[in-house]
């Protein structure tokens, strides 16, 4: 087994480093947490980051088993309350997941669960250790209308998308439904990735499916390899801004011992994403990497993606804290160099990351979208309609103007 050397923890908030230290306690090859990690910890920020990254169930579970005297009791109690509420939520979703599986199956609609208690049980062996606010389901596109009618008859309502969101989400691959009495949201997917991305057909995924151990009525989820690569792609797409996704990767690798034969059929750009995931998991969760797949972590492009993800992880945490607590944000800003970058630099890094993880065709489409004027440009500089064509050449300057003004 191999481990990596670059220290990806050094640029992260010390509260986040402590959270990771707690999760990694008692893992093979890890040392006990040193007292220095508890010095000057902002416990409010500690809790907010645990919630933002969706790792509070793992943190509380580890503290409950091992115990750490240096953590204030009110902090532990808050973690317990979050953990308990999540457990109730997952139990509720488990029942609804089984009912939906029965409803669809009895009406001859094949379905695979992408998200929810079945995934939590498969990865962790315990539904309370993973969070989920809704259920994501993949079905054949030909069954969409039939599935919608079933859900409407069952009490779900289709969530309407505003005209602004509709334009932003053109090319959407899912539709959402909400049950007001059960307070349950589900997403029905007919693709995994936006076109023109290539992906396995539903029939291929169905042939490799597994049955969940969680329920008495059959509930189906991806095969092991399909689930691993789906989670890698999903995490990479979102910059791993929730560390829970990397915790999933860590757990899967520890249980499944991913080797070379698992990724031989993947495209070259997907190998870079796997390499990125392995680097980040190894550094942040002390994931042991099998010697056979260690070369993936040596690839220059994989390392570039992992470095860019550092910024993404910290910046998205910054945005979350900004929405929830100005006091915690001030302390967050004082500690971390990434948050001190100008708005234009942040814009550059975020878009560079989002560009870098895409396929070639999606890189081309991404550039077109980036160059296409939007409502923000109109607000920045109002032009008469007959001069609207000027927004295209002016867009880079308008973006620069907006970002530099935010930095002032």
C-alpha positions in Angstrom: 0.0 0.0 0.0 1.2 3.5 -0.6 0.6 7.0 0.8 1.3 10.5 -0.6 3.5 13.2 0.6 2.1 16.7 -0.2 0.4 18.3 2.8 -3.1 19.4 1.6 -4.1 20.1 5.1 -1.8 23.1 5.6 -4.0 25.6 3.7 -7.3 24.6 5.4 -8.9 26.1 8.5 -7.6 24.6 11.7 -11.2 23.8 12.7 -11.5 21.6 9.6 -8.1 20.0 10.3 -9.4 19.1 13.7 -12.6 17.6 12.3 -10.5 15.4 10.0 -8.2 14.4 12.8 -11.2 13.2 14.8 -12.6 11.2 11.8 -9.2 9.7 11.2 -8.7 8.6 14.9 -7.8 4.9 15.3 -7.3 4.4 11.5 -4.3 2.2 10.6 -1.1 4.3 10.5 -2.6 7.4 12.2 -1.3 8.9 15.4 -3.4 10.1 18.4 -4.6 13.7 18.2 -2.1 16.0 19.8 -3.2 18.7 22.2 -1.9 21.4 19.9 -4.8 20.8 17.5 -7.2 22.1 20.2 -5.5 25.4 20.7 -7.6 28.5 19.9 -10.3 26.5 18.2 -13.4 28.5 17.3 -16.1 26.0 18.3 -18.9 27.8 16.4 -16.8 27.6 13.2 -16.0 23.9 14.0 -19.7 23.1 14.2 -20.6 25.1 11.1 -17.9 23.3 9.0 -19.0 19.9 10.3 -22.5 20.7 9.0 -21.4 22.3 5.8 -19.2 19.3 4.9 -21.9 16.8 6.0 -19.4 15.0 8.2 -21.0 15.6 11.6 -22.4 12.0 11.8 -18.9 10.6 11.3 -17.4 13.1 13.9 -20.1 12.4 16.5 -19.9 8.6 16.0 -16.1 8.7 16.5 -16.4 10.9 19.6 -19.1 8.7 21.0 -16.9 5.6 20.7 -13.6 7.1 21.8 -14.3 10.3 23.6 -12.1 13.4 23.6 -12.0 15.4 26.8 -10.8 18.6 25.2 -14.0 19.2 23.3 -16.6 21.2 25.2 -19.7 19.3 26.2 -22.1 21.8 24.6 -20.3 21.1 21.3 -20.6 17.4 21.7 -24.3 17.8 22.6 -24.9 19.9 19.4 -23.2 17.2 17.3 -25.5 14.6 19.0 -28.6 16.6 18.2 -27.6 16.9 14.5 -26.7 13.2 14.4 -30.1 12.2 16.0 -32.1 14.4 13.6 -30.2 12.9 10.6 -30.9 9.4 11.9 -34.6 10.1 12.0 -34.4 11.6 8.5 -32.7 8.5 7.1 -35.2 6.2 8.8 -38.0 8.2 7.2 -36.3 8.1 3.8 -35.7 4.4 4.2 -39.5 3.7 4.4 -40.3 6.0 1.5 -37.5 4.5 -0.6 -39.0 1.0 -0.1 -42.5 2.2 -0.9 -41.4 4.0 -4.1 -39.4 0.9 -5.1 -42.6 -1.2 -4.7 -44.7 1.3 -6.5 -42.4 1.6 -9.5 -41.7 -2.1 -9.7 -45.4 -3.1 -9.6 -45.9 -0.8 -12.5 -43.0 -2.2 -14.5 -40.6 0.7 -14.1 -37.0 -0.3 -13.4 -35.3 2.1 -10.9 -31.8 2.5 -9.4 -31.2 4.6 -6.3 -28.4 7.1 -6.7 -28.8 8.7 -3.3 -30.3 7.9 0.1 -30.3 5.3 2.8 -29.4 2.4 0.5 -26.2 4.1 -0.5 -25.4 4.9 3.2 -25.9 1.3 4.2 -23.8 0.0 1.3 -20.9 2.3 2.0 -20.9 2.6 5.8 -23.0 -0.3 6.9 -25.0 2.2 9.0 -27.6 4.7 7.6 -27.0 7.1 10.4 -23.4 7.8 9.2 -24.3 9.5 6.0 -26.6 12.5 5.3 -29.3 12.8 2.7 -32.1 15.4 2.4 -33.8 13.6 -0.5 -33.9 10.6 -2.7 -32.3 10.5 -6.2 -33.6 7.8 -8.6 -32.5 6.8 -12.1 -35.0 5.4 -14.5 -35.1 4.8 -18.3 -36.1 8.0 -20.2 -38.9 6.1 -21.9 -40.6 5.7 -18.5 -40.6 9.4 -17.5 -44.2 10.2 -18.2 -45.4 7.0 -16.6 -43.3 7.7 -13.5 -44.6 11.3 -13.2 -48.2 10.1 -13.3 -47.5 7.5 -10.6 -45.9 10.2 -8.4 -48.7 12.7 -8.9 -51.3 10.0 -8.0 -49.2 9.1 -5.0 -49.4 12.7 -3.6 -46.2 14.2 -5.0 -46.2 17.6 -6.8 -43.8 18.5 -9.5 -41.6 21.4 -8.5 -41.8 24.3 -10.9 -38.6 25.9 -12.1 -38.5 29.7 -12.4 -37.8 31.2 -15.9 -34.3 32.3 -14.7 -33.5 28.9 -13.3 -34.9 27.2 -16.4 -32.6 29.1 -18.6 -29.6 28.4 -16.3 -30.5 24.7 -16.1 -31.1 24.1 -19.8 -30.0 20.6 -20.6 -31.3 19.4 -17.2 -31.2 15.7 -16.6 -33.6 15.4 -13.7 -36.9 16.7 -12.4 -37.9 17.2 -8.8 -41.1 16.3 -6.9 -42.2 17.1 -3.4 -44.7 15.5 -1.1 -46.0 18.2 1.3 -47.5 15.9 3.9 -44.5 13.6 4.1 -42.1 16.5 3.6 -40.1 14.4 1.2 -38.3 15.4 -2.0 -37.2 13.1 -4.8 -35.3 13.7 -8.0 -36.1 11.5 -11.0 -33.0 11.3 -13.3 -32.9 9.9 -16.8 -29.2 10.5 -17.3 -26.2 10.6 -15.0 -24.4 13.5 -16.8 -25.5 16.2 -19.1 -25.3 15.5 -22.9 -23.2 15.2 -24.9 -21.3 13.3 -22.3 -21.1 9.5 -22.9 -22.3 7.2 -20.1 -23.4 3.6 -19.7 -26.9 2.9 -20.9 -29.5 2.1 -18.3 -29.6 -1.5 -19.5 -25.8 -1.8 -18.8 -26.2 -0.3 -15.3 -29.2 -2.5 -14.6 -27.3 -5.7 -15.5 -24.6 -4.8 -13.0 -27.1 -3.7 -10.3 -27.1 -4.9 -6.7 -29.9 -5.4 -4.1 -29.7 -3.4 -0.9 -29.5 -5.3 2.4 -31.5 -2.6 4.1 -35.1 -3.4 3.1 -37.4 -6.4 2.9 -38.8 -5.3 -0.5 -36.0 -5.3 -3.2 -34.3 -1.9 -3.5 -31.7 -1.7 -6.3 -28.5 0.4 -6.5 -25.4 0.5 -8.7 -22.9 -2.2 -8.9 -19.7 -1.5 -6.9 -17.6 -0.2 -9.7 -20.4 1.9 -11.2 -21.1 3.5 -7.7 -17.4 4.2 -7.2 -17.0 6.0 -10.6 -20.3 7.8 -10.2 -19.2 9.2 -6.8 -15.8 10.1 -8.2 -17.4 12.0 -11.1 -19.9 13.7 -8.9 -17.3 14.8 -6.3 -15.0 16.1 -9.0 -17.7 18.0 -10.8 -18.5 19.8 -7.5 -14.9 20.4 -6.5 -15.3 18.1 -3.5 -16.6 21.1 -1.6 -18.4 18.7 0.7 -15.8 16.5 2.3 -18.5 13.8 2.9 -17.9 12.8 -0.8 -14.3 12.1 -0.1 -15.2 10.2 3.1 -17.3 8.0 0.8 -14.4 7.3 -1.4 -12.2 6.6 1.6 -14.7 4.0 2.9 -15.2 2.3 -0.5 -11.5 1.9 -1.1 -10.9 0.5 2.4 -13.7 -2.0 1.9 -13.2 -2.9 -1.8 -9.5 -2.6 -2.3 -9.7 -0.8 -5.6 -7.1 -2.1 -8.0 -6.0 -1.6 -11.6 -8.6 -4.0 -13.1 -11.4 -1.7 -11.8 -10.5 1.3 -14.0 -9.2 -0.2 -17.2 -12.3 0.6 -19.1 -12.4 4.3 -18.0 -11.6 7.1 -20.4 -8.3 9.1 -20.0 -10.0 12.2 -18.5 -11.8 9.9 -16.0 -8.5 8.5 -14.9 -7.4 12.0 -14.0 -10.5 12.4 -11.9 -9.8 9.1 -10.2 -6.2 10.2 -9.5 -7.5 13.4 -8.0 -9.9 11.6 -5.7 -7.1 9.2 -4.6 -4.7 12.1 -3.8 -7.3 14.0 -1.8 -8.6 11.0 0.0 -5.1 9.9 0.9 -4.1 13.3 2.2 -7.3 14.2 4.1 -8.7 10.8 5.2 -5.4 8.8 5.3 -6.8 6.4 2.7 -4.4 3.6 1.9 -3.7 3.5 -1.9 -3.0 0.1 -3.4 0.4 -0.1 -5.2 -1.3 -1.0 -8.5 -3.2 2.3 -8.7 -0.6 4.5 -7.1 0.6 5.6 -10.6 -2.7 7.4 -11.0 -1.7 9.8 -8.2 1.6 10.6 -9.9 0.0 12.0 -13.0 0.7 15.7 -13.4 -2.9 16.6 -14.4 -4.3 14.6 -11.4 -2.1 16.6 -9.1 -3.1 19.9 -10.7 -6.8 19.0 -10.2 -6.1 18.1 -6.6 -4.4 21.4 -5.9 -7.2 23.4 -7.6 -9.7 21.4 -5.5 -8.0 22.8 -2.3 -9.1 26.3 -3.3 -12.6 25.1 -4.2 -13.1 23.3 -0.8 -11.9 26.3 1.2 -13.8 28.9 -0.9 -17.1 27.0 -0.8 -16.7 26.7 3.0 -16.2 30.5 3.0 -19.4 31.1 1.1 -21.4 28.8 3.5 -20.0 30.6 6.6 -20.7 33.9 4.9 -24.4 33.0 4.7 -24.7 31.8 8.3 -22.4 33.8 10.6 -20.6 37.1 10.0 -18.6 36.7 13.3 -17.3 33.2 12.2 -16.6 34.5 8.8 -14.3 37.2 10.1 -12.3 34.6 11.9 -12.3 32.3 8.9 -11.0 35.2 6.7 -8.2 36.0 9.1 -6.8 32.5 9.0 -6.8 31.4 5.4 -4.9 32.8 2.5 -7.3 31.6 -0.2 -10.1 33.8 1.2 -7.8 36.9 0.9 -7.6 36.6 -2.8 -9.3 39.3 -4.9 -12.7 38.5 -6.4 -11.2 38.4 -9.9 -8.6 35.8 -8.7 -11.4 33.7 -7.1 -13.4 33.9 -10.3 -10.4 32.8 -12.3 -9.6 29.8 -10.0 -13.2 28.6 -9.7 -13.7 28.7 -13.5 -10.3 27.2 -14.1 -11.3 24.2 -11.9 -14.7 23.8 -13.5 -13.0 23.9 -16.9 -10.3 21.5 -16.0 -12.5 18.6 -14.9 -14.6 18.6 -18.1 -14.3 16.5 -21.2 -13.1 18.2 -24.3 -16.6 18.8 -25.7 -17.8 20.1 -22.4 -14.8 22.4 -22.2 -15.8 24.0 -25.5 -19.4 24.4 -24.3 -18.2 25.8 -21.0 -16.2 28.5 -22.8 -19.2 29.4 -25.0 -21.3 29.8 -21.9 -18.7 31.9 -20.1 -18.5 34.2 -23.1 -22.3 34.5 -23.5 -23.7 37.7 -21.9 -26.2 37.5 -19.1 -28.4 39.7 -17.0 -25.5 40.7 -14.7 -23.9 42.3 -17.7 -27.0 44.3 -18.5 -27.2 45.5 -14.9 -23.6 46.6 -15.0 -23.9 48.5 -18.3 -27.3 49.3 -19.8 -27.2 49.6 -23.6 -30.0 50.3 -26.0 -31.4 47.2 -27.7 -29.8 48.0 -31.1 -26.4 47.9 -29.4 -26.9 44.6 -27.5 -24.4 42.8 -29.8 -21.7 44.9 -28.0 -22.2 42.8 -24.8 -20.2 40.0 -26.4 -16.9 41.8 -26.9 -17.5 43.8 -23.7 -18.3 40.8 -21.4 -14.6 40.2 -20.2 -14.3 43.9 -19.2 -17.7 43.9 -17.5 -16.8 40.8 -15.5 -13.5 42.4 -14.5 -15.3 45.6 -13.4 -17.7 43.7 -11.2 -15.1 41.5 -9.6 -12.7 44.4 -8.9 -15.5 46.5 -7.4 -16.3 43.6 -5.0 -12.7 43.6 -3.8 -12.7 47.2 -2.9 
